[in-house]
Amino acid sequence: MDKERKRKLKKLGKDEVQRRSDELHARLNEANPLDPGEPGWAENYKRGTERERWLKKKLPTLHQPRLEKLFVVREYDNVGWAPHKGGYIQCQICGSAVPSVRPNRFIDYTGCKCKNIFWWKFLKWGSSSIKFPEKIAPVKLTGRG
């Protein structure tokens, strides 16, 4: 690999890092629009982290209006995402966010509004289904302040 090619690849890498950093900064500003040090910033930050704790503890299904009110949605763009407790997938048809792994309860049912994604469990029997896998995306949810 010659020096010119290395220089171009290095510039491409730096540009991509800067793009991702700017995007993350914009999402965090959307979650807490106040600057650190301003009155109310700490309360907004606490409210956002409390919402994230509640989300990880309860693992609710969030439909579009409530999702946009409580959280900022960011797509998980890294390769190798795997379902995990606390992870969410979003239906791109109706906009609902559904936990990627359901909590261990005896009786449980959840799904998105358009029924593209649904889970059910009764005692030891259960099932999950995704009708259109190409219409879902893993997401990260950041609590709004």
Contacts in CASP RR format, 6 or more apart in sequence:
PFRMAT RR
TARGET T0000
AUTHOR 0000-0000-0000
METHOD contacts of the structure
MODEL  1
MDKERKRKLKKLGKDEVQRRSDELHARLNEANPLDPGEPGWAENYKRGTE
RERWLKKKLPTLHQPRLEKLFVVREYDNVGWAPHKGGYIQCQICGSAVPS
VRPNRFIDYTGCKCKNIFWWKFLKWGSSSIKFPEKIAPVKLTGRG
23 74 0 8 1.000
24 74 0 8 1.000
27 72 0 8 1.000
27 74 0 8 1.000
27 142 0 8 1.000
28 72 0 8 1.000
28 142 0 8 1.000
30 72 0 8 1.000
30 144 0 8 1.000
31 48 0 8 1.000
31 72 0 8 1.000
31 142 0 8 1.000
31 143 0 8 1.000
31 144 0 8 1.000
31 145 0 8 1.000
32 41 0 8 1.000
32 44 0 8 1.000
32 45 0 8 1.000
32 48 0 8 1.000
32 144 0 8 1.000
32 145 0 8 1.000
33 44 0 8 1.000
34 40 0 8 1.000
34 41 0 8 1.000
34 44 0 8 1.000
35 41 0 8 1.000
43 145 0 8 1.000
44 145 0 8 1.000
45 145 0 8 1.000
47 143 0 8 1.000
47 144 0 8 1.000
47 145 0 8 1.000
48 142 0 8 1.000
48 143 0 8 1.000
48 144 0 8 1.000
48 145 0 8 1.000
49 143 0 8 1.000
51 70 0 8 1.000
51 71 0 8 1.000
51 143 0 8 1.000
51 144 0 8 1.000
51 145 0 8 1.000
52 141 0 8 1.000
52 142 0 8 1.000
52 143 0 8 1.000
55 71 0 8 1.000
55 86 0 8 1.000
55 141 0 8 1.000
55 143 0 8 1.000
56 85 0 8 1.000
56 86 0 8 1.000
59 85 0 8 1.000
59 86 0 8 1.000
59 99 0 8 1.000
59 101 0 8 1.000
59 102 0 8 1.000
59 103 0 8 1.000
60 99 0 8 1.000
61 96 0 8 1.000
61 97 0 8 1.000
61 98 0 8 1.000
61 99 0 8 1.000
61 110 0 8 1.000
61 111 0 8 1.000
61 112 0 8 1.000
62 70 0 8 1.000
62 71 0 8 1.000
62 88 0 8 1.000
62 96 0 8 1.000
62 97 0 8 1.000
62 141 0 8 1.000
63 94 0 8 1.000
63 95 0 8 1.000
63 96 0 8 1.000
63 112 0 8 1.000
63 113 0 8 1.000
64 94 0 8 1.000
64 95 0 8 1.000
64 96 0 8 1.000
64 113 0 8 1.000
67 73 0 8 1.000
67 95 0 8 1.000
67 96 0 8 1.000
67 97 0 8 1.000
67 141 0 8 1.000
69 144 0 8 1.000
70 143 0 8 1.000
70 144 0 8 1.000
71 97 0 8 1.000
71 141 0 8 1.000
71 142 0 8 1.000
71 143 0 8 1.000
71 144 0 8 1.000
72 141 0 8 1.000
72 142 0 8 1.000
72 143 0 8 1.000
72 144 0 8 1.000
73 90 0 8 1.000
73 97 0 8 1.000
73 139 0 8 1.000
73 140 0 8 1.000
73 141 0 8 1.000
74 139 0 8 1.000
74 140 0 8 1.000
74 141 0 8 1.000
74 142 0 8 1.000
75 137 0 8 1.000
75 138 0 8 1.000
75 139 0 8 1.000
75 140 0 8 1.000
76 137 0 8 1.000
76 138 0 8 1.000
76 139 0 8 1.000
76 140 0 8 1.000
81 138 0 8 1.000
83 89 0 8 1.000
83 100 0 8 1.000
83 101 0 8 1.000
84 100 0 8 1.000
84 101 0 8 1.000
85 99 0 8 1.000
85 101 0 8 1.000
85 103 0 8 1.000
86 99 0 8 1.000
86 100 0 8 1.000
86 101 0 8 1.000
87 99 0 8 1.000
87 100 0 8 1.000
87 101 0 8 1.000
87 138 0 8 1.000
88 97 0 8 1.000
88 98 0 8 1.000
88 99 0 8 1.000
88 100 0 8 1.000
88 138 0 8 1.000
88 139 0 8 1.000
88 140 0 8 1.000
88 141 0 8 1.000
89 97 0 8 1.000
89 98 0 8 1.000
89 99 0 8 1.000
89 100 0 8 1.000
89 117 0 8 1.000
89 136 0 8 1.000
89 137 0 8 1.000
89 138 0 8 1.000
89 139 0 8 1.000
90 96 0 8 1.000
90 97 0 8 1.000
90 98 0 8 1.000
90 136 0 8 1.000
90 137 0 8 1.000
90 138 0 8 1.000
90 139 0 8 1.000
91 97 0 8 1.000
91 98 0 8 1.000
91 112 0 8 1.000
91 113 0 8 1.000
91 114 0 8 1.000
91 116 0 8 1.000
91 117 0 8 1.000
91 135 0 8 1.000
91 136 0 8 1.000
92 135 0 8 1.000
92 136 0 8 1.000
92 137 0 8 1.000
93 112 0 8 1.000
93 114 0 8 1.000
93 116 0 8 1.000
93 132 0 8 1.000
93 135 0 8 1.000
94 112 0 8 1.000
94 113 0 8 1.000
94 114 0 8 1.000
94 116 0 8 1.000
95 112 0 8 1.000
95 113 0 8 1.000
96 111 0 8 1.000
96 112 0 8 1.000
96 113 0 8 1.000
96 114 0 8 1.000
96 117 0 8 1.000
97 139 0 8 1.000
97 141 0 8 1.000
98 110 0 8 1.000
98 111 0 8 1.000
98 112 0 8 1.000
98 117 0 8 1.000
98 119 0 8 1.000
99 110 0 8 1.000
100 138 0 8 1.000
102 108 0 8 1.000
102 110 0 8 1.000
102 119 0 8 1.000
102 121 0 8 1.000
102 128 0 8 1.000
105 121 0 8 1.000
106 121 0 8 1.000
106 122 0 8 1.000
106 123 0 8 1.000
107 121 0 8 1.000
107 122 0 8 1.000
107 123 0 8 1.000
108 119 0 8 1.000
108 120 0 8 1.000
108 121 0 8 1.000
109 118 0 8 1.000
109 119 0 8 1.000
109 120 0 8 1.000
109 121 0 8 1.000
110 118 0 8 1.000
110 119 0 8 1.000
111 117 0 8 1.000
111 118 0 8 1.000
111 119 0 8 1.000
112 118 0 8 1.000
115 131 0 8 1.000
116 130 0 8 1.000
116 131 0 8 1.000
116 132 0 8 1.000
116 135 0 8 1.000
116 136 0 8 1.000
117 129 0 8 1.000
117 130 0 8 1.000
117 131 0 8 1.000
117 136 0 8 1.000
118 128 0 8 1.000
118 129 0 8 1.000
119 126 0 8 1.000
119 127 0 8 1.000
119 128 0 8 1.000
120 126 0 8 1.000
120 127 0 8 1.000
120 128 0 8 1.000
121 127 0 8 1.000
130 136 0 8 1.000
END
